[in-house]
Amino acid sequence: MHRIFLPLFGLALLGADTPKADPAVKPDADALARGQAVYMRTCIACHQPNGKGIPAVFPPLDGSDWLESDTTLLSKIVLRGLQGPVTVNGTTYNSVMAPLADVLKDPEIADVLNYVRTTYGKGGPLVTPEIVKEARAATANQKQPWTAAELGRK
C-alpha cells in the first residue's frame, strides 16, 4: 500500500496497491515475437508495417511521443480506444482507434505494447498482464473511446 504523508497536518493518505512497471525489466524474445504477431493481425492496417501510420489519417507509432506515456495510459488506449483530435509529435490527427478490450486478452495487450515500445519507441518500463488487467477493471465503465483531453493529453 502506498502512503502519502502530509507532515504539515500529520496525515497519511492510503492508496490501493497498483502494479508498477519495472524500467529495468525488458521483454524477452518470445514476448516480442508474440507482440509482433498481435501487431501484424490487429494494428498493421492503420499504423502500417513500418509503424509510420497513414499521413493525415492515422498517427505514427514510430518515434511517437505517446509511447513514452506510462504503461497504464497505453493500456487504457488499447483497451477502450481513442477518438477525436490527437497530437502526435506536433501533428494533429482526427480519427478513431477502435477499442480492443473485447478482441485481445491482457497478455496479448501487454505483448503488443512491449513490442511497439521496443520497436518504434525508446523502450520503457515493461507492460505486464497485471497492469493491463488493472486498467481493464478501472475502465470497465468507459463505453466510448477516450479523447486525448480525457487522458490528459492534447
SVG drawing of the C-alpha trace seen along z (x, -y; Angstrom):
<svg xmlns="http://www.w3.org/2000/svg" viewBox="-21 -22 38 39">
<polyline fill="none" stroke="black" stroke-width="0.4" points="0.0,0.0 1.3,-3.5 1.2,-6.2 1.4,-9.9 2.5,-11.8 1.4,-15.4 3.7,-16.4 2.1,-19.8 -1.2,-18.2 0.2,-14.9 -1.9,-12.9 -1.2,-9.8 -3.4,-9.1 -3.7,-5.4 -3.9,-4.3 -4.6,-1.0 -1.6,1.1 -1.1,0.7 1.1,2.9 4.2,0.8 6.2,1.3 9.9,2.0 12.0,0.0 14.9,2.4 13.0,5.4 12.9,5.8 10.6,8.1 12.2,11.3 12.4,12.5 9.3,14.8 7.2,11.9 8.4,9.6 7.5,12.3 4.0,12.7 3.6,8.9 4.7,8.7 2.1,11.3 -0.6,9.3 0.6,6.1 0.5,7.8 -3.1,9.0 -4.5,6.1 -2.6,2.8 -1.0,3.0 -3.8,1.7 -3.8,-1.7 -0.3,-2.0 1.4,-0.2 4.2,2.4 6.8,-0.3 4.8,-2.0 4.7,-5.3 0.8,-5.3 -1.0,-6.9 -0.2,-10.6 -3.1,-12.9 -5.3,-9.9 -3.7,-7.6 -0.8,-8.7 2.6,-7.0 3.8,-4.8 7.4,-5.1 9.0,-7.8 5.6,-8.7 5.8,-10.8 2.8,-8.9 4.9,-5.7 6.7,-7.4 3.5,-7.6 3.0,-5.4 2.0,-1.8 -1.5,-2.3 -2.3,-5.1 -1.2,-3.0 -3.2,0.0 -6.3,-2.3 -5.9,-3.4 -5.6,0.2 -8.5,1.4 -11.0,-1.4 -9.8,-3.1 -9.1,-6.7 -11.1,-9.2 -11.1,-12.8 -8.2,-15.2 -4.9,-13.8 -1.5,-15.4 1.4,-13.1 4.9,-14.6 3.3,-18.0 0.9,-16.8 -2.8,-16.7 -4.8,-13.7 -8.6,-13.3 -9.6,-9.7 -10.7,-6.8 -8.8,-3.9 -11.2,-1.0 -11.4,0.4 -9.8,3.8 -10.9,4.9 -13.3,7.5 -10.7,8.6 -7.5,9.0 -6.6,10.7 -4.5,9.0 -1.3,10.9 -1.8,10.0 -2.2,6.3 1.0,6.4 2.9,8.2 1.8,5.8 2.6,2.7 6.0,4.1 6.6,4.9 5.6,1.4 7.5,-0.4 10.6,1.7 10.4,1.5 9.1,-2.1 9.8,-3.9 12.6,-4.2 11.6,-1.0 10.4,-2.0 9.1,0.0 7.7,3.5 3.9,3.7 2.7,6.7 -0.7,8.5 -1.3,7.4 -1.1,3.8 -3.5,4.4 -5.9,6.3 -6.0,3.5 -6.5,0.9 -9.3,3.1 -11.1,3.2 -10.6,-0.5 -12.0,-1.5 -14.9,1.0 -17.5,-1.8 -15.7,-3.6 -18.2,-3.0 -16.8,-5.3 -13.2,-5.6 -11.2,-8.1 -10.4,-11.6 -6.9,-12.9 -8.3,-15.5 -9.8,-12.8 -6.3,-11.2 -4.6,-14.5 -3.0,-14.9 -3.5,-17.1"/>
</svg>
